[in-house]
């Protein structure tokens, strides 16, 4: 079982362990956390929601390994995060292929793949 740390705006957590920013609705973020609880990897999970501070989101996006972005939640946040090289996005209502080709269908499936590599 993992030891994962959940961090929300305006806090930061500084540890030498994998980290991910999950930006979406509470149900999206809950699915991510439920899966992470089942794996044997220590990880920091930053949870971003529409009420999160924009400066915090940008700062966190610079320090995490991956960003899981629900593009249907907030177009301003999508615009700020979509072009980052470590952003994987889902639920797109606009074609973002020019900016980012890392579209995923399911953030939990992406996490399964990534965290399984870390467990080895």
N, C-alpha and C positions, 0 to 999 in steps of 0.2 A: 504494500500500500504506500502511496506517495505521501510526502509531506509537501503540500502546496500552500503557498501564501497568496491570499487574495488581496489586491491593492486597488483602492478606488481614489478618485480625485478628492482631495488635493495631495494625497500621500505618495511617497516613493519608498522603494525597498531596494537596498543595495546588497546583493549577494552574488557570488560567483556560481550561478546556476542558470539553466535555461529559463527564458522568459517569453511571454506572449501577451500582446494586447488584443483583447477581444472587444470589438466595438459593435454593439447591436442592441437589440431589445433585451429585456430581462430574460425572456424565454431562451433566446440564443445563448446568452451568457450562462444560464443555468445548465444547458445541455453540455457546454464546454466543461464546466466545473464538475459535473457528474461523471464525465468520462475520465478527467484527469485524476479524480479521486481513486480510480480503479487501477492505475498503473504504478509501477515502482520506480518513479523518477521524481526527484525534488525539483520543483518548478515554481516560478513566480507568475501569477496570472493577474494582469492589469485589466480591470473591467471598466470599459467606457460605455456610457449611455448618453442619450441626448441632453441630459442635464450636467454632463461633465464639463469642466472648464476647458476651453479650447487651448490655452497655453499648456495646460497639463497634458492634454492629448498629444500635442506636437512634441513636447519634451519626452514623454514616454515613448513615442514612436521612434525616436532617435536611439533609444537604448535597448529595445527588445530585439529578440531574435526574429520573431514573426509578428505580423499584424493580421488579424482575421477581421475583415471589414464587411459588415452588412450594408451594402450600398443603397438599400431602399429606405434607410432610416433618416439620414440627414445629408442633403446634397453639399452643404458647406464642408462638413467633416469629410465626406467622400472626396471632395476636391482637394482638401489638405493632405489626405493620406494615400490616394489612389496611385500616385506616381512613385511612391517609395519602393525600392527594389525588394523589400521583404514583405510587401503587402500581398495577401491573397484575399480575393473578394468573392462575394456570393450575393444572390438576390438582386442582380443588376437589372435595372429598368432602362438603362442606356448602354449602348455598346462602348465599352472602355478599351477595346483592343489596341487603339492607337497609343494609349497611355500605359496599359498594363495587360499582359496576356496571361496572367496568373489567376484565371477564374477557376473557382472550385464550386462544386455542387453542394457540399456539406462540410461545415467547419469541423465537425467531430471526426469525420473520415480523414480529413487532412491531419488532425491531431493524432489519430491512431497511427498513421504512417510515420509521422515525425517522431513521436514518443517511443514507438517500437524500435526505431533506430537507436535512440538514446539508451534504451534498456539493455541492449546487448552488452 
